[in-house]
Amino acid sequence: MMEGIQSQKVVSIGGLNSNVNHIQLSDNEPGSAIELQNFEASLFGGYRRLSGFAPLAEAFPEVDAAGAEDRILVVAFLDEDIIVARKQQAGNTYDFYIFNGTGWTKLPTAFTKSSVGVTRIRFVEFNFNGTPKICFVDGVNPAMLYDGTTWAQITVAHSGANYANAGGNQAIDNPSYVNVFKNHLFLAGGHLVVNSAPLAEYDFTAASGAGQLPVGFDTVQIKPFRDTLYVFGKNNIKKIEVSNTDFVLNDVTANVGCLASDSVQEIDGDLLFLSQDGFRPISGTNRIGDVQLEVVSKKIQRLVTEEITTNSMTELCSVLVRSKSQVRFFLSSPSKTTVETFGIIGSLRDYPDGSIAWEWGRLKGISAACAASKYIGATEYVLHGDYGGNVFRQETGSDFNGEPIEAIYSTPFLDFGDAGVRKTMRKIRLFVRPEGLMHINARLVYDWEEPNKLNPDTYAIESDPGNLSAIYGSALYGTAVYSGGTTPVLVSNVEGSGLS
């Protein structure tokens, strides 16, 4: 009588599923994860452990340690320059700093900026006349313009006649949100969204074409998408469109809103934001003037709702990793240690059937008070500032600023097609694409984690450095191996038995 030996192939695809139904996942999505921490959807298929992060300036990781304190308030880009802000130790003010390639230099602004009540500064970069400019807003002080040389404040009291007198009778003095739409600078705060004159970010006078739109609710973000500027509230979304030569305000929904101002990101043709029940996109449909707002994070809805109830949404920040079609959401706070920080990573994956879908995972070990990303030349910079005044560059190295990256992938419980038959496990084969020496702690858990079940110890599985191929021209002669495989198979004998 032949032994009933059976194998099961598990392709790592599908992402985290916190709405666990092991029977269904075993049959339909065995490669999805019931735990997926610090992994991302790999461009080569499967899951890839995250790259690390390191200080943007190794010799000066903290911005002005002698003169500033507390968190980084903003990480921004102006052309090829990196600008940050931090509260000053003397008095209740903050200042801006520019990265000079090795360290940080303070930028004099000629006006005082109160830091009382400022926890995050937002910005938009634009170029209306051949000179790159940036506009900063913080919800407390007037909006600030900077052209790389000169600063200006946008106030209601100013005439709007020129850059030095930026403002006018349609401006607001303490906006919280800023963006650019149809060659106008838009500011928002409270129930008002205001726009500058066309191609004149400094002119907010009605005579020049500036205006105000009362939206009917407190604005929590404004973002352009295609030919529309979307205005988000906690429970409402409206849109600003062009009718003839005027801006008009139209309804989108009064049943869905944005829970976290800095969750709104445009990625691969969608405008993604965090609502009360998960992440939703604003996507154009093939019906004229219509949008769709369905939840795209159903698989992690339980996880998202738990984190919403236990974390402050005002602290949430996010960043795009464009080279990977990926967005990262960070839920940190000044009172949490780095180990206690939480985040969510979302990646778009191409599936074998030609479809594209979101895959989700957890982030742990990145304490981000603010974040931003941009391509400078052909290089993508993904930056975040922490609560201790440090600025870090992500996608760098193989650790989190010297700390090892704790990466966990747990499959659903697999029943091999029959949840009532006991199976004896014999061997695991892992098909991997290593980028260096891999050390895996593999663990088998039986019978749906029944507390009285005796499970075997963890198995240590390592990739042999001799099996890793090297590329001629980039490898070190005398050390590298040129005959190895690029996708080695790691094998481990295992023991134990169970129904799953």
N, C-alpha and C positions, 0 to 999 in steps of 0.2 A: 504494500500500500504506500503510495507516494505521500510525502508531506504536503500539507496545504499551505505552501509558501505564497504570500501575496505581497506586492509592493504598491506603494502609492506615491505618485509624483506630485509634489507641491510646488507650484510656481509662485514665487513671492510677488504678488500683485494684488491691488485692491485697497491697500492702506488700512488705517486704524478703523475698527468698527467697535464702538463702545456700547452700542445697543445689542448686546451679545445674545445670539441664539445659536448655541453650538451645533445643534442638529442641522440647522439650515446652512450654517457656514461650512460645516464638514462636507456637505453634499455639493454646495454651489460655489463657495469661495474659500477653499482650504488654504490659499496663500495669503488671505487677508490677515490682519493682526488684531488680537484682543489687547495687546500692548505694543506700542511702537513709539519708542522714545529716542530722540536725536538721530532718527533715520529720515531720509528723503527718497522720493521716487528717483531712481537712477535713470540717466539718459540711455544706459545700456540695457535697461530692464532690471527687474528686481528692486531691492532697496539698497541704498548706500548710506553708510554712516556719515554724518555731517563732517565737514571740514571744521577747523578750529577758528579762533580769533586771537589777535595779538594787538598790542598798542600801536596806534598809527605812527607815533614817534617813540621808538624804544627808549631813548634817553630822556624823553619828557612825556611820559604817559599821562600825567596829571596836568591840567591846564592851570597855569599860574598858581602853584601851590602856596606861594608866599602871600599873594594878594587876593585870592578868591576862595570861595568855599561852596560846599553843597553840590547839588546835581548840575549836570550839563543841561541847559535849558533848550538848546537847539543844535542840531548838526545840519549845516546848509551848504549849498554849492553856488558859487558865482563864477561862471565860465569854468576855468580850471582851478579855482581857489576853493579851499575849504574854510568855512567860517563857523565858529561856535560862540555860545554865550554862557556866562556863569556869574552868579551873584558875587559881589565884592565883600570882603571881610569888614571893611570900614563903611558903615552906613547901610541903608536899605536901598541899594542900587545894584544894577548889573551892567556888565560891559561885554563887548564883542571882541573876539580874538580871531586872527587869521593864521593859517598854517603856512609856514615858510619853507617847508620841505624837511625840516628837522625838528622844529619846535613851534611855539606859539608867540605871536606878537599882538599886543593890545591895539585895537582900532579906536582912535579918538573920534567921538561923535559930536562934540560941542553942545550937547544937551543931556540933561539928566534923565535916567530911565529908572523909575521906581520898581523895585523887585517885590514889593508887598503884594501878595496874592498872585504872583506870577509863578506858575509851575511848568509851563511849556510855551515856547515861542513857535509860531508857524510862519512859513515863508512861501513865496513863489518867485521863480526866476523868469525873466522875460527880456525881450529885446525889440523895442518898437522903432528905433532909429539908428541901428548899427552899433549901439553901445549896450553891452549886457548890463542889466540892472537886477536888483533884488528888492523885494518889499517884505518887511517883517511886521507881524502883529502879535500882541500878547494878551489882549483883553483888558489891559489896565492903562497902558500908555497909548499915545497916538501912533498910527502906522508910520513906519520908518522906511525911507527909500535910500538906497546906496548904489552908486554907479562905479564903484571901484576906487573912487577918489573922494567924492563929496557925499555927505549925508544930508537928508532933509526930513522933516516931519510933516505929515498930512493932518491939518487941523481945520475945523470949521471957521476959525477966525482968520485964516490966511486967505489971500486974494485969488490964488490959483493962477496967477499971471505967468509964473515961471517955476522952474525946479526949486529955487531957493524959497519960494512962497507957496509951496505945495498945499492944496486944500481948496476950500470954497464952501458955499452955502449948502451943498448936497452931501458933504462929507460927514463922517461920524468920528468922534474923538478917541474912542477906545475899542476898536474892532477886535474880534477874536479870530476871524477867518479871512483868508485872502486868496484870490485866484485871478486868472486872466481868461477872458472870454471875448471872442470877436474883436480883438484889438482894443479892449477896454480893461482897465484894472477894476476889479470888483472887491469890495470890502463888506463884511457882514458882522453884525453884533446885535443881540436882542432880537427884535422882530423886524429889523431893517436890513435890506440888502441894497447897497449903493454902488453906482458905477461912475467911472471917470468919463471925461470927454474922449472921443476916439483918438488913439495913438498919442494920448497926453495923460500919462499916469499921474501927473502933478495937478491937473485941472479938474476940480470937482464943482464947477459952477454950472448952474442950470442954463445960463446964456450960451455956454459952449457945448451943451449936449449932455452934461452929467445929469443923473437922476437918482431917485429913491424908489424902492418897491417895498411896501409893507407886506410881509408874507403871512401874517396872522398867527405866528407861533414863534417861539424862541429857536433861532437857528443853531444847529450844532455842527454844520459843515456845508461848504459849497464846493462842487466839483464839476468841471466841464466834461461832457461825453458826446462826441460827434458834434451835432449842431445844437446842443442843448446844455444849459447850465442847470444842474440839479441842486435844489436847496433842501437839505435834510433837517428835519426836526426829530424829537424823540418819538413822536407817534404819527408824523406826517411827512410826505415828500411832495414838493412842488417842482416845477421846472420853468426856467426862463428861456424864452425863445424870441426870435426876431420876427416881427410882423411889419412889413414895409420897412420903415427906418426906425421903428420903436422896439424896445424890449417889452414883452408882455409876460405875465405870470399865469401859468395854467396848473391845474391840479393833476397829480399822479395818483396818490392814494392818501386816505385819512386813516388807514388801518395798520400801516407798517411804518416804522421809523428807524432811525439809526441810534444805537445804544452807546456807541463810542465814537467820538469825533474823529479820532486818528486811525480808525479801522478802514476808512474809505480809500480804496486803491483801484486804479485802472490796470487790468492785466488781461492781455490777449483778447481784446475786444469786449470785455465786460467791465462794469464798474461794481466792485465787490464791497460790501459793507456788513457790519455786524448788527443784526436786529435782535429782538427779544427772544427769538427761537432758533437762532443760528445765523450762518453767513448766507446772504442773499446777493445775487447779481442784478444789476440793471442791464438787461440785454436787449438790443434791438431785435424785433421780430420782422417777418416778411409782411406783416400788416402795417400799412402806413400809419405813423403816429402812435403805434402801440409799443409797449415794453412788457417784459416778463420779469417777475420778481420771485420766482420759486426758490425755496431753500436748497442750497447745494451741499449742505453739510449734515444731511439727515443721518449719516452713519456715525457721527460723533455728537448728535444732538444732546444726549444725556450728559456727556462730558462738558459741552459748551454751557448748558444751563446750570450745571453745578458750579462752574467757574464764574459765571455771571453773578451768582448769588453770594459768592465768597470773596470776590475781588472788586476793587474800585475801577470802574470803567474809565474814569478820568485819567488813570495812569496807563491805560493801554496805548501802545504805539505799535506801528507796523512798518515794514520795509519790503520792497520788491527786490528779488534776485532775478533780473530779467534774463540772464543767460540760461536759467533753468526753468523759466516759466513758473516761478515760485513766489509765494508771499509768506512772510513770517510775522506773526502777531506775538507781542511780548506783554505779559501781565506781571509787572514787577511793582515794587513799592519801596520807599525808604526804610520801612521797618522789616523787610524781608532780607534774609541772607541770600547769597547767590545760589546756594543749594536749594532754597525754598522757592525760587522763582519758577514760574510756569509760562508756557507759551504754546502756540499752535502753529504748525507749519502746513501749508496747503500747496500742492503741486498739481499741475495739469499733466496727465499722462496719455500718450497715444496707445490705444488698445489694438490687439491683432485684428479685430473686425473693422478697424478704421475709425472708430469712435474716439472721442476725447472726453475724459472725465476727471473730476477732482479726486485726489487722494490726500488723506489727512494724517497727521501724526502729532505727537507731543514734543515740546521743547523743554529742556531743563538745563539750568546752569548758565543762562545768559540774563544778566540784570541790566535792562535797558530803560533809561529814562526818556530817551528820544532816539530816533533812527532815521536814516535817509540813504539813498543810493543814487548813483549816476555813472554813466560811461564818460570817462575822460580819455579822449582818443579811443583806442581799441580796448582799454582796460576798464572793467567795471569795479567801482568802489562801493562796497556795502559797509556802512559805518553805523556805530551806535555809541552814544554817550551814557555813562552810568551815573549812579547817585553820589559817587565820590569824586567826580570831576575828571574822570578819565575818558579818553576817546579811543575806541577800538575799531580795527578793520576786520570784518568777518571774511570767511572763505580764505583764511590764511593759516597755514600750519596744521598740525594734527592734535592740538589740545586747546582747551579754553583758558588762554592766558596762563599756561603752565599747569593747569589742573587737567587730569585725565577726563575724557569724555565718556560718560556712562551711557552706553547705547544698548537698548533692549528691544528684541523682537520676539513676540510670543505668538505662535499660530493658534487658531481655534483648536479645541479638542477634536481629534480625528477619530471617527469610529469605523473607518474602512468599509462603509456601506451597511453595517449591521451593528446597532448599539447594544444587542443582546448576546453577542458572542465574545468570549474572552480571547485576546490576542497576546502572543508572546513576541516582544520586540527583539530584533537581532542586530540590526545594523542601520547606521545613518550615513548617507552620502550627501555631501554638500558641494554643489557646483558654484564656484565663486569666481569673481574677477578681482583679485587683490591688487591694491596699489602700493603695497608694502607688506611687511610681516603681519600676519593676522593671528590673533590669539582669541579664540572663541570659548566661552564657557557654555556648554550645551547641557540642558537639563530636561529630563523627561518627567512629566507629571501625569499620573494615571487617574482614571475614573472621575473626570470632571472635578478634580481637586477635592475629593472626599477627604475630610480631616483625619480619618482613621486609617487612611491608605498609606502604606510604607512605600516611599519612592526612592529610587537609587540616587547616589551622590552625583554631583556635577561632573561632566566629562570635559576635560581640557583638550581642545583640538587646535592645532597650530598649522599654518601653511609653512612649508619648507622653503626658506629663502632660495634654495637651489632650484626650486620649481618656478621661480618668477623670471620671466623673460625680460631682457633689457633691449632697448632700442639703440642701435649703433649711432654714435654721434652725440648722445645725451647721457650715456652711462659711463661709469668710471672703470677704465681698463684695469684688469687685474683683480677686480672685485666683483663686477657684474657677471652674470651668466647669460650667454646669448642663445642658448639652445633650449631654454625652459619653455613651459607652456604659459599662455596668457590667461587661461581659464582652468586652473588646476581643480581636481576633485579631491576633497578631503573626506576621509573615511574613518568612522569610529564604530567599534563594536559596542553594543549597549545591552542592557538587561532589564528584566521586569515584565510584568504582564498586567492586563486590565481590559475592561470593556472599551475604554477609549484612551 
